[in-house]
Amino acid sequence: MKRNYILLMIALAGFVIAPTMALAADVTFGGQIRPRYNIDSDHDDNTNQNAFFDTRVRLNANAKVNANTAVFLQFQSVGTWGSDENIAGTMAGSRRATGGGTSTTDNAAMQASDLLDDVGFHQAYLTLKNLYGYSVDAKIGRQEVILDGHRLFGHTGWTQGAETKDAIRLTHAGGNHTINYLYIKGRESDANGASNSEDHDVHVAHVQTQGVMGGALSGIFTYTNDDDAGSGAADVERWFTIGARQKGKLNGLDYRVEFYHQFGDAGVVGNACGCAVTGASGNGDSVDRDAQMFGIRVGKTFKNAKYSPTVTLWYDNLSGQDDDDGAGGDWGQFDTMYDTGHKFYGFQDFYLARNGGGTGFYGMQDFAIKTKFALQPGWTLKADLHAFYTQSDLDGGDTDTTRAADATLGADNERDNDLGQEIDLTLVHKYDSNTTIAAGYSHYFTTQTFAEINQGDVIQSDGSDWAYIQVDTKF
């Protein structure tokens, strides 16, 4: 109880002196509260429907220290209503909450919620403008890293916890171009006694030029060093991603086209997957990455038609593992890195695993039609239809050896490429200038291939339903 009084006194003191501090240092405050009610009925007909509330609460402080220096602090608390434990590990995925809870059970053995301690920094960084007199800005600290529409680097904003990185970002902007360099510290660990043996570092070079084909052309190059050499079974992952993205508007059509290629060391996944990769060893450096991702989108808004409908055709192709890859000692599954997968691969979030595990490492093709209708001022209806297929051919002769070694598939070893279809419906209401109310419903139509990859048993697979209603207020 004494601890609570101390915290209360600190909070009261903060409210008293905050206006004076704001005037002296040009500090502005803001925040967000986002409660969401979820109803989740997954694809396993042996499990029951789950309904729960989760919430995000944020408080922001933006301090303009002087003309060249600024500091941004963002406190965040996330959790599930009534939860009495940290559920970050037990409810992973974009449709799930993360963080602590507020259990007020009458069980005498349980702790009361007055000792809840679940607030921390989501972002905390400083910005130095015109670093040492050069036209370069430096952002240093914990921050959301977003590049090129969240394709490889995004904040996974649908998740209540969202995604941040401990990073340094250098940005030069001049004329119609922007140049970025990012250093991301993914992990700092010397637990096994060898210096830097388990560190994870990512380097990113990103360039964007405006005014190309009615839009912007971006290029990206990443280097990931994720060696784990101190645990006895080394995992060698030094690999690269290079690619380009063009997005713009031509002749009334909105479009986007992008391509990425990955090469370097695959790491232990080439051996652990059981994919019959020739020469695969425990430390992973014997398997090379050779993977690609291609995406294209074309859309049009019919402004003069009723409800001003927007229709978008969408296709993504992420390479997967096949017999040619295995025979050549290569890893063909594309790694989506730190993308916001919820934005691309259906709202039910079955394909968030960056290493391709959601498709059994057979890659993915996503054919989608996305529509949007302005029903009336402040009301928008969205309807998306996805058809998912493996990129590797499972019903031909391209994956015979790979499938035979795959323990997740049934003994008959007969599959087709169909992973299933998903329909996502979303209704959004702009309640006022600060608040948006959204409701959604999604259904996933499973297939035998989906069931055996995700459960190893087609008999227990059922269609999946998910619905939610969310209130999002920013101030």
NUPAMAR-560232 format. One record per residue (C-alpha): residue number from 1; residue in three letters; x, y, z negated. Coordinates in nm, 2 decimals. Layout:
% residues N
 pos code     px     py     pz
 NUM  ALA      X      Y      Z
...
//
This chain:
% residues 475
 pos code     px     py     pz
   1  MET   0.00   0.00   0.00
   2  LYS   0.29   0.24  -0.08
   3  ARG   0.41   0.19   0.28
   4  ASN   0.08   0.30   0.42
   5  TYR   0.08   0.62   0.21
   6  ILE   0.43   0.70   0.34
   7  LEU   0.32   0.65   0.70
   8  LEU   0.01   0.86   0.64
   9  MET   0.22   1.15   0.50
  10  ILE   0.45   1.13   0.80
  11  ALA   0.16   1.14   1.04
  12  LEU   0.00   1.44   0.86
  13  ALA   0.33   1.62   0.86
  14  GLY   0.36   1.56   1.24
  15  PHE   0.01   1.70   1.31
  16  VAL   0.09   2.01   1.10
  17  ILE   0.42   2.09   1.27
  18  ALA   0.34   1.97   1.62
  19  PRO   0.19   2.30   1.74
  20  THR   0.50   2.49   1.62
  21  MET   0.73   2.24   1.79
  22  ALA   0.53   2.25   2.11
  23  LEU   0.56   2.63   2.13
  24  ALA   0.93   2.62   2.06
  25  ALA   1.03   2.35   2.30
  26  ASP   0.75   2.36   2.56
  27  VAL   0.60   2.03   2.47
  28  THR   0.28   1.90   2.62
  29  PHE   0.08   1.60   2.50
  30  GLY  -0.15   1.36   2.67
  31  GLY  -0.26   1.00   2.65
  32  GLN  -0.50   0.72   2.75
  33  ILE  -0.74   0.47   2.60
  34  ARG  -0.85   0.18   2.81
  35  PRO  -1.08  -0.09   2.65
  36  ARG  -1.18  -0.38   2.88
  37  TYR  -1.43  -0.66   2.83
  38  ASN  -1.33  -0.99   3.01
  39  ILE  -1.52  -1.30   3.09
  40  ASP  -1.29  -1.58   3.22
  41  SER  -1.39  -1.92   3.34
  42  ASP  -1.08  -2.08   3.49
  43  HIS  -1.04  -2.36   3.75
  44  ASP  -1.02  -2.64   3.50
  45  ASP  -1.37  -2.79   3.43
  46  ASN  -1.23  -2.93   3.10
  47  THR  -1.20  -2.59   2.95
  48  ASN  -1.47  -2.35   2.82
  49  GLN  -1.55  -2.00   2.93
  50  ASN  -1.35  -1.74   2.74
  51  ALA  -1.48  -1.39   2.66
  52  PHE  -1.27  -1.12   2.49
  53  PHE  -1.19  -0.75   2.46
  54  ASP  -0.85  -0.61   2.52
  55  THR  -0.73  -0.25   2.49
  56  ARG  -0.45  -0.01   2.59
  57  VAL  -0.38   0.30   2.39
  58  ARG  -0.11   0.55   2.49
  59  LEU   0.01   0.88   2.35
  60  ASN   0.25   1.09   2.57
  61  ALA   0.48   1.37   2.48
  62  ASN   0.66   1.56   2.76
  63  ALA   0.92   1.81   2.64
  64  LYS   1.08   2.06   2.88
  65  VAL   1.40   2.12   2.68
  66  ASN   1.53   2.38   2.93
  67  ALA   1.55   2.44   3.30
  68  ASN   1.76   2.13   3.36
  69  THR   1.67   1.89   3.09
  70  ALA   1.34   1.72   3.00
  71  VAL   1.24   1.43   2.78
  72  PHE   0.93   1.20   2.82
  73  LEU   0.81   0.98   2.54
  74  GLN   0.52   0.74   2.57
  75  PHE   0.39   0.54   2.27
  76  GLN   0.18   0.24   2.35
  77  SER  -0.03  -0.01   2.16
  78  VAL  -0.20  -0.30   2.33
  79  GLY  -0.39  -0.60   2.20
  80  THR  -0.70  -0.82   2.19
  81  TRP  -0.98  -0.72   1.96
  82  GLY  -0.99  -0.94   1.64
  83  SER  -0.66  -1.12   1.72
  84  ASP  -0.45  -1.20   1.42
  85  GLU  -0.12  -1.28   1.61
  86  ASN   0.11  -1.16   1.88
  87  ILE  -0.03  -1.31   2.19
  88  ALA   0.23  -1.20   2.44
  89  GLY   0.34  -1.56   2.51
  90  THR   0.00  -1.73   2.49
  91  MET  -0.20  -1.51   2.72
  92  ALA   0.04  -1.42   3.00
  93  GLY  -0.08  -1.28   3.33
  94  SER  -0.25  -0.97   3.46
  95  ARG  -0.59  -1.06   3.33
  96  ARG  -0.46  -1.11   2.98
  97  ALA  -0.37  -0.88   2.70
  98  THR  -0.04  -0.86   2.53
  99  GLY   0.06  -0.74   2.18
 100  GLY  -0.08  -0.76   1.84
 101  GLY  -0.44  -0.76   1.72
 102  THR  -0.67  -0.64   1.44
 103  SER  -0.81  -0.95   1.27
 104  THR  -1.04  -0.87   0.98
 105  THR  -1.13  -1.23   0.89
 106  ASP  -1.28  -1.31   0.56
 107  ASN  -1.04  -1.61   0.52
 108  ALA  -0.84  -1.53   0.20
 109  ALA  -0.52  -1.68   0.36
 110  MET  -0.52  -1.42   0.64
 111  GLN  -0.36  -1.08   0.62
 112  ALA  -0.59  -0.78   0.63
 113  SER  -0.56  -0.55   0.93
 114  ASP  -0.44  -0.25   0.73
 115  LEU  -0.08  -0.37   0.77
 116  LEU  -0.10  -0.38   1.15
 117  ASP   0.22  -0.26   1.31
 118  ASP   0.19  -0.28   1.69
 119  VAL   0.29   0.06   1.82
 120  GLY   0.61   0.10   2.02
 121  PHE   0.77   0.29   2.31
 122  HIS   0.64   0.20   2.65
 123  GLN   0.86   0.47   2.81
 124  ALA   1.13   0.69   2.66
 125  TYR   1.37   0.86   2.90
 126  LEU   1.54   1.19   2.96
 127  THR   1.57   1.37   3.30
 128  LEU   1.88   1.57   3.39
 129  LYS   1.82   1.79   3.70
 130  ASN   2.09   1.90   3.94
 131  LEU   2.35   1.68   3.77
 132  TYR   2.68   1.87   3.74
 133  GLY   2.56   2.12   4.00
 134  TYR   2.48   1.86   4.26
 135  SER   2.13   1.81   4.41
 136  VAL   2.09   1.49   4.22
 137  ASP   1.84   1.42   3.93
 138  ALA   1.92   1.15   3.67
 139  LYS   1.64   0.97   3.48
 140  ILE   1.80   0.77   3.20
 141  GLY   1.61   0.53   2.96
 142  ARG   1.31   0.31   2.95
 143  GLN   1.09   0.39   3.25
 144  GLU   0.84   0.25   3.50
 145  VAL   1.02   0.17   3.83
 146  ILE   0.79   0.20   4.13
 147  LEU   0.91   0.18   4.49
 148  ASP   0.73   0.15   4.82
 149  GLY   0.38   0.08   4.70
 150  HIS   0.48  -0.17   4.43
 151  ARG   0.59  -0.44   4.67
 152  LEU   0.92  -0.54   4.51
 153  PHE   0.92  -0.30   4.21
 154  GLY   0.60  -0.20   4.04
 155  HIS   0.45  -0.12   3.70
 156  THR   0.19  -0.40   3.70
 157  GLY  -0.05  -0.13   3.58
 158  TRP  -0.35  -0.36   3.56
 159  THR  -0.19  -0.54   3.27
 160  GLN  -0.26  -0.36   2.94
 161  GLY   0.10  -0.38   2.85
 162  ALA   0.23  -0.29   3.20
 163  GLU   0.60  -0.31   3.30
 164  THR   0.89  -0.09   3.22
 165  LYS   1.27  -0.13   3.27
 166  ASP   1.57   0.00   3.08
 167  ALA   1.73   0.18   3.37
 168  ILE   1.92   0.47   3.52
 169  ARG   1.78   0.63   3.83
 170  LEU   1.97   0.88   4.04
 171  THR   1.76   1.07   4.30
 172  HIS   1.86   1.31   4.58
 173  ALA   1.59   1.48   4.77
 174  GLY   1.65   1.71   5.06
 175  GLY   1.47   1.80   5.38
 176  ASN   1.26   1.50   5.48
 177  HIS   1.46   1.23   5.31
 178  THR   1.50   1.09   4.96
 179  ILE   1.79   0.87   4.84
 180  ASN   1.76   0.66   4.52
 181  TYR   2.01   0.45   4.33
 182  LEU   1.89   0.24   4.03
 183  TYR   2.07   0.04   3.78
 184  ILE   1.84  -0.19   3.58
 185  LYS   1.95  -0.38   3.27
 186  GLY   1.73  -0.69   3.27
 187  ARG   1.90  -0.86   2.98
 188  GLU   2.18  -0.80   2.74
 189  SER   2.28  -1.12   2.57
 190  ASP   2.61  -1.27   2.45
 191  ALA   2.45  -1.53   2.23
 192  ASN   2.68  -1.81   2.34
 193  GLY   3.00  -1.63   2.26
 194  ALA   3.12  -1.55   2.61
 195  SER   3.13  -1.18   2.69
 196  ASN   2.85  -1.08   2.94
 197  SER   2.78  -1.45   3.01
 198  GLU   2.41  -1.42   2.99
 199  ASP   2.35  -1.06   3.11
 200  HIS   2.11  -0.98   3.39
 201  ASP   2.18  -0.67   3.60
 202  VAL   2.00  -0.54   3.91
 203  HIS   2.13  -0.27   4.14
 204  VAL   1.90  -0.10   4.39
 205  ALA   1.97   0.14   4.68
 206  HIS   1.66   0.29   4.84
 207  VAL   1.63   0.55   5.12
 208  GLN   1.31   0.70   5.26
 209  THR   1.26   0.94   5.55
 210  GLN   0.94   1.13   5.62
 211  GLY   0.79   1.21   5.96
 212  VAL   0.85   0.88   6.13
 213  MET   0.55   0.74   6.33
 214  GLY   0.30   0.94   6.13
 215  GLY   0.44   0.84   5.80
 216  ALA   0.75   0.73   5.61
 217  LEU   1.02   0.48   5.68
 218  SER   1.19   0.31   5.38
 219  GLY   1.49   0.09   5.35
 220  ILE   1.60  -0.11   5.04
 221  PHE   1.90  -0.31   4.94
 222  THR   1.92  -0.49   4.60
 223  TYR   2.19  -0.69   4.43
 224  THR   2.09  -0.92   4.14
 225  ASN   2.35  -1.06   3.91
 226  ASP   2.18  -1.31   3.68
 227  ASP   2.46  -1.55   3.58
 228  ASP   2.39  -1.76   3.27
 229  ALA   2.73  -1.91   3.22
 230  GLY   2.74  -1.94   2.84
 231  SER   2.48  -2.20   2.76
 232  GLY   2.67  -2.51   2.88
 233  ALA   2.45  -2.56   3.19
 234  ALA   2.54  -2.25   3.40
 235  ASP   2.28  -2.08   3.62
 236  VAL   2.46  -1.89   3.90
 237  GLU   2.24  -1.63   4.06
 238  ARG   2.41  -1.36   4.25
 239  TRP   2.18  -1.27   4.54
 240  PHE   2.06  -0.99   4.76
 241  THR   1.74  -0.85   4.92
 242  ILE   1.75  -0.62   5.22
 243  GLY   1.45  -0.49   5.40
 244  ALA   1.25  -0.20   5.55
 245  ARG   0.89  -0.07   5.52
 246  GLN   0.70   0.17   5.75
 247  LYS   0.38   0.32   5.64
 248  GLY   0.17   0.59   5.80
 249  LYS  -0.13   0.69   6.01
 250  LEU  -0.16   0.68   6.39
 251  ASN  -0.46   0.74   6.61
 252  GLY  -0.70   0.73   6.31
 253  LEU  -0.56   0.40   6.18
 254  ASP  -0.38   0.36   5.85
 255  TYR  -0.10   0.10   5.88
 256  ARG   0.18  -0.06   5.70
 257  VAL   0.44  -0.31   5.82
 258  GLU   0.74  -0.44   5.62
 259  PHE   1.00  -0.71   5.63
 260  TYR   1.25  -0.84   5.36
 261  HIS   1.53  -1.10   5.38
 262  GLN   1.70  -1.26   5.08
 263  PHE   2.04  -1.44   5.07
 264  GLY   2.30  -1.54   4.81
 265  ASP   2.29  -1.80   4.53
 266  ALA   1.96  -1.96   4.45
 267  GLY   2.04  -2.06   4.09
 268  VAL   1.91  -2.37   3.91
 269  VAL   1.56  -2.35   4.06
 270  GLY   1.70  -2.52   4.37
 271  ASN   1.78  -2.83   4.15
 272  ALA   1.50  -2.80   3.89
 273  CYS   1.21  -2.78   4.14
 274  GLY   1.26  -3.15   4.25
 275  CYS   1.24  -3.04   4.61
 276  ALA   1.51  -3.28   4.75
 277  VAL   1.76  -3.00   4.82
 278  THR   2.08  -3.15   4.96
 279  GLY   2.38  -3.09   4.73
 280  ALA   2.18  -2.92   4.46
 281  SER   2.37  -2.91   4.13
 282  GLY   2.29  -2.81   3.77
 283  ASN   2.46  -2.47   3.79
 284  GLY   2.28  -2.35   4.10
 285  ASP   2.57  -2.21   4.30
 286  SER   2.56  -2.49   4.55
 287  VAL   2.22  -2.38   4.69
 288  ASP   2.19  -2.07   4.90
 289  ARG   1.89  -1.84   4.94
 290  ASP   1.75  -1.80   5.29
 291  ALA   1.40  -1.65   5.24
 292  GLN   1.19  -1.39   5.41
 293  MET   0.87  -1.19   5.35
 294  PHE   0.66  -1.02   5.62
 295  GLY   0.35  -0.80   5.56
 296  ILE   0.12  -0.60   5.79
 297  ARG  -0.19  -0.40   5.72
 298  VAL  -0.42  -0.20   5.95
 299  GLY  -0.72  -0.01   5.83
 300  LYS  -0.97   0.25   5.95
 301  THR  -1.22   0.48   5.77
 302  PHE  -1.54   0.55   5.95
 303  LYS  -1.61   0.90   5.81
 304  ASN  -1.92   0.97   6.01
 305  ALA  -2.10   0.64   5.93
 306  LYS  -2.32   0.58   5.63
 307  TYR  -2.12   0.53   5.31
 308  SER  -1.80   0.62   5.50
 309  PRO  -1.68   0.26   5.50
 310  THR  -1.31   0.17   5.51
 311  VAL  -1.22  -0.17   5.67
 312  THR  -0.86  -0.31   5.63
 313  LEU  -0.71  -0.62   5.79
 314  TRP  -0.43  -0.76   5.58
 315  TYR  -0.17  -1.04   5.63
 316  ASP   0.13  -1.14   5.41
 317  ASN   0.37  -1.42   5.48
 318  LEU   0.61  -1.53   5.21
 319  SER   0.85  -1.81   5.32
 320  GLY   0.86  -2.14   5.13
 321  GLN   1.06  -2.45   5.09
 322  ASP   1.06  -2.72   5.37
 323  ASP   1.26  -3.01   5.49
 324  ASP   1.49  -2.80   5.71
 325  ASP   1.58  -2.59   5.40
 326  GLY   1.64  -2.90   5.19
 327  ALA   1.86  -3.07   5.45
 328  GLY   2.07  -2.75   5.49
 329  GLY   2.11  -2.70   5.11
 330  ASP   1.91  -2.38   5.12
 331  TRP   1.63  -2.23   4.91
 332  GLY   1.36  -2.09   5.13
 333  GLN   1.11  -1.96   4.87
 334  PHE   1.08  -1.58   4.87
 335  ASP   1.12  -1.41   4.53
 336  THR   0.88  -1.13   4.48
 337  MET   1.11  -0.97   4.22
 338  TYR   0.92  -0.71   4.00
 339  ASP   0.62  -0.65   4.22
 340  THR   0.27  -0.56   4.11
 341  GLY   0.12  -0.89   4.24
 342  HIS  -0.23  -0.80   4.12
 343  LYS  -0.24  -0.54   4.39
 344  PHE  -0.16  -0.79   4.67
 345  TYR  -0.25  -1.15   4.61
 346  GLY  -0.60  -1.14   4.47
 347  PHE  -0.74  -1.02   4.14
 348  GLN  -0.75  -1.36   3.97
 349  ASP  -0.37  -1.36   3.96
 350  PHE  -0.29  -1.72   4.04
 351  TYR   0.02  -1.62   4.24
 352  LEU   0.21  -1.39   4.01
 353  ALA   0.51  -1.62   3.95
 354  ARG   0.79  -1.44   4.12
 355  ASN   0.97  -1.76   4.21
 356  GLY   0.68  -1.90   4.40
 357  GLY   0.58  -2.16   4.14
 358  GLY   0.21  -2.08   4.19
 359  THR   0.22  -2.23   4.54
 360  GLY   0.45  -2.52   4.45
 361  PHE   0.74  -2.33   4.62
 362  TYR   0.58  -2.39   4.96
 363  GLY   0.54  -2.01   5.02
 364  MET   0.22  -1.83   5.10
 365  GLN   0.01  -1.69   5.37
 366  ASP  -0.26  -1.44   5.27
 367  PHE  -0.52  -1.34   5.53
 368  ALA  -0.74  -1.07   5.38
 369  ILE  -1.02  -0.84   5.47
 370  LYS  -1.06  -0.54   5.24
 371  THR  -1.35  -0.30   5.24
 372  LYS  -1.45   0.02   5.06
 373  PHE  -1.78   0.21   5.05
 374  ALA  -1.86   0.55   4.91
 375  LEU  -2.21   0.48   4.79
 376  GLN  -2.27   0.83   4.66
 377  PRO  -2.06   1.10   4.49
 378  GLY  -1.86   0.94   4.21
 379  TRP  -1.95   0.58   4.30
 380  THR  -1.73   0.35   4.50
 381  LEU  -1.78  -0.02   4.59
 382  LYS  -1.49  -0.24   4.70
 383  ALA  -1.51  -0.59   4.84
 384  ASP  -1.21  -0.80   4.93
 385  LEU  -1.19  -1.15   5.08
 386  HIS  -0.86  -1.35   5.07
 387  ALA  -0.78  -1.68   5.24
 388  PHE  -0.46  -1.84   5.10
 389  TYR  -0.25  -2.10   5.28
 390  THR   0.10  -2.24   5.21
 391  GLN   0.36  -2.11   5.45
 392  SER   0.54  -2.44   5.47
 393  ASP   0.34  -2.69   5.67
 394  LEU   0.21  -2.96   5.44
 395  ASP  -0.01  -3.15   5.69
 396  GLY   0.26  -3.19   5.96
 397  GLY   0.61  -3.33   5.96
 398  ASP   0.79  -3.03   5.83
 399  THR   0.77  -3.12   5.46
 400  ASP   0.77  -3.50   5.44
 401  THR   1.08  -3.53   5.24
 402  THR   1.00  -3.23   5.02
 403  ARG   0.65  -3.35   4.94
 404  ALA   0.77  -3.71   4.87
 405  ALA   1.00  -3.57   4.60
 406  ASP   0.74  -3.34   4.45
 407  ALA   0.61  -3.48   4.12
 408  THR   0.31  -3.24   4.11
 409  LEU   0.14  -3.38   4.41
 410  GLY  -0.07  -3.70   4.41
 411  ALA   0.07  -4.04   4.51
 412  ASP  -0.10  -4.04   4.85
 413  ASN   0.13  -3.76   4.96
 414  GLU  -0.14  -3.62   5.20
 415  ARG  -0.21  -3.25   5.18
 416  ASP  -0.32  -2.97   5.40
 417  ASN  -0.21  -2.60   5.39
 418  ASP  -0.54  -2.46   5.24
 419  LEU  -0.48  -2.31   4.89
 420  GLY  -0.83  -2.17   4.86
 421  GLN  -1.03  -1.85   4.91
 422  GLU  -1.10  -1.56   4.67
 423  ILE  -1.37  -1.29   4.68
 424  ASP  -1.32  -0.98   4.46
 425  LEU  -1.60  -0.72   4.40
 426  THR  -1.53  -0.39   4.22
 427  LEU  -1.77  -0.11   4.14
 428  VAL  -1.60   0.22   4.02
 429  HIS  -1.78   0.52   3.88
 430  LYS  -1.61   0.85   3.82
 431  TYR  -1.79   0.93   3.49
 432  ASP  -1.63   1.27   3.45
 433  SER  -1.30   1.44   3.52
 434  ASN  -1.12   1.23   3.26
 435  THR  -1.31   0.90   3.25
 436  THR  -1.36   0.62   3.50
 437  ILE  -1.58   0.32   3.44
 438  ALA  -1.52   0.01   3.65
 439  ALA  -1.68  -0.33   3.67
 440  GLY  -1.56  -0.63   3.87
 441  TYR  -1.64  -0.99   3.96
 442  SER  -1.41  -1.24   4.13
 443  HIS  -1.46  -1.60   4.24
 444  TYR  -1.19  -1.84   4.36
 445  PHE  -1.28  -2.14   4.57
 446  THR  -1.03  -2.41   4.49
 447  THR  -0.90  -2.69   4.72
 448  GLN  -0.73  -3.02   4.67
 449  THR  -0.39  -2.87   4.74
 450  PHE  -0.44  -2.59   4.49
 451  ALA  -0.56  -2.84   4.23
 452  GLU  -0.27  -3.08   4.26
 453  ILE  -0.01  -2.80   4.27
 454  ASN  -0.15  -2.63   3.96
 455  GLN  -0.29  -2.92   3.77
 456  GLY  -0.16  -3.24   3.93
 457  ASP  -0.52  -3.37   3.93
 458  VAL  -0.78  -3.27   4.18
 459  ILE  -1.07  -3.43   3.98
 460  GLN  -1.04  -3.17   3.70
 461  SER  -1.04  -2.87   3.93
 462  ASP  -1.34  -2.64   3.96
 463  GLY  -1.41  -2.30   4.11
 464  SER  -1.28  -2.01   3.90
 465  ASP  -1.49  -1.70   3.79
 466  TRP  -1.38  -1.38   3.62
 467  ALA  -1.56  -1.06   3.54
 468  TYR  -1.49  -0.75   3.35
 469  ILE  -1.61  -0.40   3.26
 470  GLN  -1.36  -0.13   3.17
 471  VAL  -1.36   0.23   3.05
 472  ASP  -1.05   0.43   3.12
 473  THR  -1.01   0.78   2.97
 474  LYS  -0.70   0.99   3.02
 475  PHE  -0.64   1.32   2.84
//
